[in-house]
Amino acid sequence: MKIAIFGSTGALGIQLTNIALSEGHDVKVLVRDPSKQTISHDNLKVVKGDVMNISDVESVIAEQDVILSALGVGRSTKPTVTFSKGTQNIINSASKLGVNRLVCVSSAGVEDDPSFPFIYRKIIRPLFLKNIYSDMAEMERVIRSSDVDWTIIQPYTLTNGPVSKSYRTQVNGLIQKGKNISRADVAHLMLQTVRRSGNQEAIAIAY
């Protein structure tokens, strides 16, 4: 399979790229600084560019079968449009080029829910994640209103553990007593999910 990956130099993106290559896929990635792409592989093509530039996005999506997005902004608490505007560019490019399958990472905490711990809902989320989650919510709206064959992956707290394949998932809902999930297992689910077709659904993932 020919896969376009966005956000490949982030902690999740690295896992996603490594696993995709280990499964024998041809991978094309978009990076602003190629020196940060530490993975080297015969089946990996690195394109220099920015997800905010639609021509750069098109150059990565062209001739690929599916798109995986692991866009992120690190620990920044500043206002951002990376998720929403970047994903809009991805969707516009995908529609133009006839690539219909998109699997995109969001978060289980984007929408406020009383099942989450009080300290998370009243302190962590409003003080440290407000801007990120606001843009993620807009990203999800952009995806849900599109015509592409999409899946939104909504992980709980991300960790650096290995692939276990023993995670729990919930379609279009939250996971009871969900706590955390390794980036490697999120990447594994994304690559399992990308093989589906005709779906437009959100999938929560946690242990």
Number of C-alpha atoms within 10 A of each C-alpha: 13 17 24 26 28 29 22 28 26 17 17 24 23 20 23 29 26 18 17 23 19 11 10 11 15 19 23 24 27 25 20 14 13 14 10 11 16 10 14 11 12 8 14 18 14 18 17 14 19 16 24 17 13 16 13 19 26 19 18 26 26 16 15 21 18 20 26 26 25 23 23 21 14 9 9 12 13 11 12 16 17 18 28 21 18 20 26 20 19 27 25 15 21 23 15 13 14 14 19 18 24 25 25 23 25 26 20 24 20 19 11 13 11 8 12 17 9 11 9 15 16 12 11 12 18 12 12 15 18 16 18 23 23 17 20 25 19 18 23 21 12 16 24 17 8 15 11 20 20 25 26 25 27 25 27 22 16 18 14 13 11 12 18 12 12 9 16 14 19 14 15 14 14 22 20 12 10 20 14 15 23 24 23 25 27 26 25 18 20 24 18 10 18 20 10 12 12 11 13 19 15 23 25 22 28 25 19
